[in-house]
Amino acid sequence: MFLPGSERWVLQSTLQGGKQRPRVRTYSIRRFRPEVSEFDIEI
């Protein structure tokens, strides 16, 4: 797996066939609690 160097990865990913296309997920940190080293994420 590689990290994309530009926004072109979206186009390249979209043009790949369904079984070859990697899954892309977006995560957002909703709450961070540094005192207990925990955070909540939204998927």
PyMOL Python script that loads the backbone (N, CA, C, O; Angstrom):
from pymol import cmd

cmd.read_pdbstr("""\
ATOM      1  N   MET A   1       0.855  -1.182   0.000  1.00  0.00           N
ATOM      2  CA  MET A   1       0.000   0.000   0.000  1.00  0.00           C
ATOM      3  C   MET A   1       0.892   1.233   0.000  1.00  0.00           C
ATOM      4  O   MET A   1       1.964   1.228   0.605  1.00  0.00           O
ATOM      5  N   PHE A   2       0.457   2.276  -0.669  1.00  0.00           N
ATOM      6  CA  PHE A   2       1.238   3.502  -0.737  1.00  0.00           C
ATOM      7  C   PHE A   2       0.381   4.679  -0.315  1.00  0.00           C
ATOM      8  O   PHE A   2      -0.848   4.619  -0.340  1.00  0.00           O
ATOM      9  N   LEU A   3       1.046   5.734   0.068  1.00  0.00           N
ATOM     10  CA  LEU A   3       0.336   6.966   0.376  1.00  0.00           C
ATOM     11  C   LEU A   3       0.301   7.840  -0.867  1.00  0.00           C
ATOM     12  O   LEU A   3       1.334   8.015  -1.513  1.00  0.00           O
ATOM     13  N   PRO A   4      -0.838   8.385  -1.220  1.00  0.00           N
ATOM     14  CA  PRO A   4      -0.942   9.209  -2.429  1.00  0.00           C
ATOM     15  C   PRO A   4      -0.168  10.512  -2.282  1.00  0.00           C
ATOM     16  O   PRO A   4      -0.090  11.088  -1.197  1.00  0.00           O
ATOM     17  N   GLY A   5       0.404  10.965  -3.398  1.00  0.00           N
ATOM     18  CA  GLY A   5       1.168  12.199  -3.400  1.00  0.00           C
ATOM     19  C   GLY A   5       0.373  13.397  -3.875  1.00  0.00           C
ATOM     20  O   GLY A   5       0.839  14.531  -3.762  1.00  0.00           O
ATOM     21  N   SER A   6      -0.815  13.167  -4.404  1.00  0.00           N
ATOM     22  CA  SER A   6      -1.647  14.268  -4.890  1.00  0.00           C
ATOM     23  C   SER A   6      -3.108  13.819  -4.888  1.00  0.00           C
ATOM     24  O   SER A   6      -3.424  12.709  -4.460  1.00  0.00           O
ATOM     25  N   GLU A   7      -3.984  14.683  -5.365  1.00  0.00           N
ATOM     26  CA  GLU A   7      -5.411  14.360  -5.415  1.00  0.00           C
ATOM     27  C   GLU A   7      -5.758  13.426  -6.568  1.00  0.00           C
ATOM     28  O   GLU A   7      -6.900  12.978  -6.666  1.00  0.00           O
ATOM     29  N   ARG A   8      -4.807  13.124  -7.435  1.00  0.00           N
ATOM     30  CA  ARG A   8      -5.083  12.250  -8.587  1.00  0.00           C
ATOM     31  C   ARG A   8      -5.472  10.847  -8.167  1.00  0.00           C
ATOM     32  O   ARG A   8      -6.064  10.114  -8.961  1.00  0.00           O
ATOM     33  N   TRP A   9      -5.154  10.446  -6.928  1.00  0.00           N
ATOM     34  CA  TRP A   9      -5.490   9.098  -6.470  1.00  0.00           C
ATOM     35  C   TRP A   9      -6.990   8.853  -6.507  1.00  0.00           C
ATOM     36  O   TRP A   9      -7.423   7.719  -6.711  1.00  0.00           O
ATOM     37  N   VAL A  10      -7.801   9.912  -6.310  1.00  0.00           N
ATOM     38  CA  VAL A  10      -9.258   9.748  -6.335  1.00  0.00           C
ATOM     39  C   VAL A  10      -9.688   9.312  -7.732  1.00  0.00           C
ATOM     40  O   VAL A  10     -10.473   8.374  -7.877  1.00  0.00           O
ATOM     41  N   LEU A  11      -9.182   9.982  -8.749  1.00  0.00           N
ATOM     42  CA  LEU A  11      -9.522   9.630 -10.126  1.00  0.00           C
ATOM     43  C   LEU A  11      -9.009   8.235 -10.469  1.00  0.00           C
ATOM     44  O   LEU A  11      -9.737   7.436 -11.057  1.00  0.00           O
ATOM     45  N   GLN A  12      -7.772   7.938 -10.110  1.00  0.00           N
ATOM     46  CA  GLN A  12      -7.206   6.623 -10.408  1.00  0.00           C
ATOM     47  C   GLN A  12      -8.000   5.520  -9.718  1.00  0.00           C
ATOM     48  O   GLN A  12      -8.245   4.469 -10.309  1.00  0.00           O
ATOM     49  N   SER A  13      -8.395   5.750  -8.492  1.00  0.00           N
ATOM     50  CA  SER A  13      -9.174   4.766  -7.753  1.00  0.00           C
ATOM     51  C   SER A  13     -10.542   4.564  -8.383  1.00  0.00           C
ATOM     52  O   SER A  13     -11.014   3.433  -8.499  1.00  0.00           O
ATOM     53  N   THR A  14     -11.177   5.651  -8.787  1.00  0.00           N
ATOM     54  CA  THR A  14     -12.508   5.587  -9.376  1.00  0.00           C
ATOM     55  C   THR A  14     -12.502   4.826 -10.699  1.00  0.00           C
ATOM     56  O   THR A  14     -13.470   4.136 -11.017  1.00  0.00           O
ATOM     57  N   LEU A  15     -11.433   4.942 -11.466  1.00  0.00           N
ATOM     58  CA  LEU A  15     -11.356   4.291 -12.770  1.00  0.00           C
ATOM     59  C   LEU A  15     -11.023   2.806 -12.682  1.00  0.00           C
ATOM     60  O   LEU A  15     -11.152   2.099 -13.681  1.00  0.00           O
ATOM     61  N   GLN A  16     -10.603   2.317 -11.533  1.00  0.00           N
ATOM     62  CA  GLN A  16     -10.294   0.901 -11.377  1.00  0.00           C
ATOM     63  C   GLN A  16     -11.580   0.089 -11.274  1.00  0.00           C
ATOM     64  O   GLN A  16     -12.625   0.603 -10.875  1.00  0.00           O
ATOM     65  N   GLY A  17     -11.487  -1.177 -11.636  1.00  0.00           N
ATOM     66  CA  GLY A  17     -12.634  -2.070 -11.505  1.00  0.00           C
ATOM     67  C   GLY A  17     -13.020  -2.258 -10.045  1.00  0.00           C
ATOM     68  O   GLY A  17     -12.204  -2.036  -9.151  1.00  0.00           O
ATOM     69  N   GLY A  18     -14.240  -2.659  -9.805  1.00  0.00           N
ATOM     70  CA  GLY A  18     -14.762  -2.782  -8.450  1.00  0.00           C
ATOM     71  C   GLY A  18     -13.938  -3.658  -7.517  1.00  0.00           C
ATOM     72  O   GLY A  18     -13.741  -3.301  -6.355  1.00  0.00           O
ATOM     73  N   LYS A  19     -13.451  -4.803  -8.004  1.00  0.00           N
ATOM     74  CA  LYS A  19     -12.684  -5.700  -7.133  1.00  0.00           C
ATOM     75  C   LYS A  19     -11.248  -5.237  -6.944  1.00  0.00           C
ATOM     76  O   LYS A  19     -10.600  -5.639  -5.978  1.00  0.00           O
ATOM     77  N   GLN A  20     -10.741  -4.415  -7.827  1.00  0.00           N
ATOM     78  CA  GLN A  20      -9.373  -3.906  -7.712  1.00  0.00           C
ATOM     79  C   GLN A  20      -9.321  -2.613  -6.908  1.00  0.00           C
ATOM     80  O   GLN A  20      -8.270  -2.251  -6.380  1.00  0.00           O
ATOM     81  N   ARG A  21     -10.434  -1.928  -6.814  1.00  0.00           N
ATOM     82  CA  ARG A  21     -10.472  -0.621  -6.172  1.00  0.00           C
ATOM     83  C   ARG A  21     -10.286  -0.758  -4.663  1.00  0.00           C
ATOM     84  O   ARG A  21     -11.009  -1.524  -4.025  1.00  0.00           O
ATOM     85  N   PRO A  22      -9.331  -0.031  -4.082  1.00  0.00           N
ATOM     86  CA  PRO A  22      -9.168  -0.094  -2.623  1.00  0.00           C
ATOM     87  C   PRO A  22     -10.316   0.620  -1.917  1.00  0.00           C
ATOM     88  O   PRO A  22     -10.907   1.554  -2.460  1.00  0.00           O
ATOM     89  N   ARG A  23     -10.622   0.177  -0.717  1.00  0.00           N
ATOM     90  CA  ARG A  23     -11.655   0.837   0.069  1.00  0.00           C
ATOM     91  C   ARG A  23     -11.092   2.115   0.666  1.00  0.00           C
ATOM     92  O   ARG A  23      -9.958   2.152   1.143  1.00  0.00           O
ATOM     93  N   VAL A  24     -11.899   3.152   0.631  1.00  0.00           N
ATOM     94  CA  VAL A  24     -11.499   4.440   1.198  1.00  0.00           C
ATOM     95  C   VAL A  24     -12.495   4.776   2.290  1.00  0.00           C
ATOM     96  O   VAL A  24     -13.705   4.740   2.068  1.00  0.00           O
ATOM     97  N   ARG A  25     -11.995   5.098   3.455  1.00  0.00           N
ATOM     98  CA  ARG A  25     -12.845   5.447   4.589  1.00  0.00           C
ATOM     99  C   ARG A  25     -12.449   6.821   5.107  1.00  0.00           C
ATOM    100  O   ARG A  25     -11.283   7.212   5.052  1.00  0.00           O
ATOM    101  N   THR A  26     -13.425   7.533   5.602  1.00  0.00           N
ATOM    102  CA  THR A  26     -13.177   8.835   6.198  1.00  0.00           C
ATOM    103  C   THR A  26     -13.490   8.750   7.683  1.00  0.00           C
ATOM    104  O   THR A  26     -14.565   8.295   8.076  1.00  0.00           O
ATOM    105  N   TYR A  27     -12.561   9.183   8.489  1.00  0.00           N
ATOM    106  CA  TYR A  27     -12.728   9.174   9.938  1.00  0.00           C
ATOM    107  C   TYR A  27     -12.614  10.600  10.457  1.00  0.00           C
ATOM    108  O   TYR A  27     -11.776  11.372   9.991  1.00  0.00           O
ATOM    109  N   SER A  28     -13.450  10.942  11.411  1.00  0.00           N
ATOM    110  CA  SER A  28     -13.392  12.262  12.052  1.00  0.00           C
ATOM    111  C   SER A  28     -13.295  12.067  13.560  1.00  0.00           C
ATOM    112  O   SER A  28     -14.075  11.319  14.150  1.00  0.00           O
ATOM    113  N   ILE A  29     -12.343  12.737  14.168  1.00  0.00           N
ATOM    114  CA  ILE A  29     -12.240  12.691  15.625  1.00  0.00           C
ATOM    115  C   ILE A  29     -13.333  13.574  16.199  1.00  0.00           C
ATOM    116  O   ILE A  29     -13.418  14.758  15.871  1.00  0.00           O
ATOM    117  N   ARG A  30     -14.160  13.007  17.046  1.00  0.00           N
ATOM    118  CA  ARG A  30     -15.278  13.738  17.635  1.00  0.00           C
ATOM    119  C   ARG A  30     -14.963  14.266  19.025  1.00  0.00           C
ATOM    120  O   ARG A  30     -15.403  15.354  19.396  1.00  0.00           O
ATOM    121  N   ARG A  31     -14.205  13.501  19.788  1.00  0.00           N
ATOM    122  CA  ARG A  31     -13.858  13.947  21.136  1.00  0.00           C
ATOM    123  C   ARG A  31     -12.514  13.349  21.509  1.00  0.00           C
ATOM    124  O   ARG A  31     -12.268  12.167  21.272  1.00  0.00           O
ATOM    125  N   PHE A  32     -11.644  14.164  22.092  1.00  0.00           N
ATOM    126  CA  PHE A  32     -10.326  13.725  22.518  1.00  0.00           C
ATOM    127  C   PHE A  32     -10.201  13.940  24.019  1.00  0.00           C
ATOM    128  O   PHE A  32     -10.467  15.029  24.527  1.00  0.00           O
ATOM    129  N   ARG A  33      -9.792  12.887  24.723  1.00  0.00           N
ATOM    130  CA  ARG A  33      -9.624  12.949  26.174  1.00  0.00           C
ATOM    131  C   ARG A  33      -8.179  12.600  26.509  1.00  0.00           C
ATOM    132  O   ARG A  33      -7.873  11.441  26.789  1.00  0.00           O
ATOM    133  N   PRO A  34      -7.285  13.591  26.485  1.00  0.00           N
ATOM    134  CA  PRO A  34      -5.856  13.304  26.706  1.00  0.00           C
ATOM    135  C   PRO A  34      -5.558  12.767  28.104  1.00  0.00           C
ATOM    136  O   PRO A  34      -4.576  12.049  28.293  1.00  0.00           O
ATOM    137  N   GLU A  35      -6.386  13.106  29.075  1.00  0.00           N
ATOM    138  CA  GLU A  35      -6.125  12.645  30.447  1.00  0.00           C
ATOM    139  C   GLU A  35      -6.202  11.123  30.576  1.00  0.00           C
ATOM    140  O   GLU A  35      -5.594  10.552  31.482  1.00  0.00           O
ATOM    141  N   VAL A  36      -6.938  10.463  29.687  1.00  0.00           N
ATOM    142  CA  VAL A  36      -7.026   9.000  29.701  1.00  0.00           C
ATOM    143  C   VAL A  36      -6.557   8.375  28.385  1.00  0.00           C
ATOM    144  O   VAL A  36      -6.743   7.180  28.158  1.00  0.00           O
ATOM    145  N   SER A  37      -5.955   9.186  27.528  1.00  0.00           N
ATOM    146  CA  SER A  37      -5.429   8.730  26.217  1.00  0.00           C
ATOM    147  C   SER A  37      -6.488   8.031  25.386  1.00  0.00           C
ATOM    148  O   SER A  37      -6.253   6.943  24.862  1.00  0.00           O
ATOM    149  N   GLU A  38      -7.665   8.660  25.263  1.00  0.00           N
ATOM    150  CA  GLU A  38      -8.763   8.103  24.472  1.00  0.00           C
ATOM    151  C   GLU A  38      -9.321   9.161  23.525  1.00  0.00           C
ATOM    152  O   GLU A  38      -9.211  10.363  23.767  1.00  0.00           O
ATOM    153  N   PHE A  39      -9.921   8.680  22.445  1.00  0.00           N
ATOM    154  CA  PHE A  39     -10.652   9.567  21.554  1.00  0.00           C
ATOM    155  C   PHE A  39     -11.797   8.790  20.920  1.00  0.00           C
ATOM    156  O   PHE A  39     -11.737   7.569  20.778  1.00  0.00           O
ATOM    157  N   ASP A  40     -12.843   9.523  20.539  1.00  0.00           N
ATOM    158  CA  ASP A  40     -13.994   8.957  19.851  1.00  0.00           C
ATOM    159  C   ASP A  40     -13.903   9.357  18.392  1.00  0.00           C
ATOM    160  O   ASP A  40     -13.551  10.492  18.072  1.00  0.00           O
ATOM    161  N   ILE A  41     -14.224   8.415  17.502  1.00  0.00           N
ATOM    162  CA  ILE A  41     -14.220   8.724  16.078  1.00  0.00           C
ATOM    163  C   ILE A  41     -15.593   8.492  15.483  1.00  0.00           C
ATOM    164  O   ILE A  41     -16.385   7.694  15.986  1.00  0.00           O
ATOM    165  N   GLU A  42     -15.856   9.201  14.410  1.00  0.00           N
ATOM    166  CA  GLU A  42     -17.075   9.008  13.630  1.00  0.00           C
ATOM    167  C   GLU A  42     -16.660   8.424  12.298  1.00  0.00           C
ATOM    168  O   GLU A  42     -15.762   8.935  11.628  1.00  0.00           O
ATOM    169  N   ILE A  43     -17.326   7.343  11.923  1.00  0.00           N
ATOM    170  CA  ILE A  43     -17.002   6.681  10.666  1.00  0.00           C
ATOM    171  C   ILE A  43     -18.071   6.981   9.651  1.00  0.00           C
ATOM    172  O   ILE A  43     -17.992   6.516   8.514  1.00  0.00           O
TER     173      ILE A  43
END
""", "prot")
cmd.dss("prot")
cmd.show_as("cartoon", "prot")
cmd.util.cbc("prot")
cmd.orient("prot")
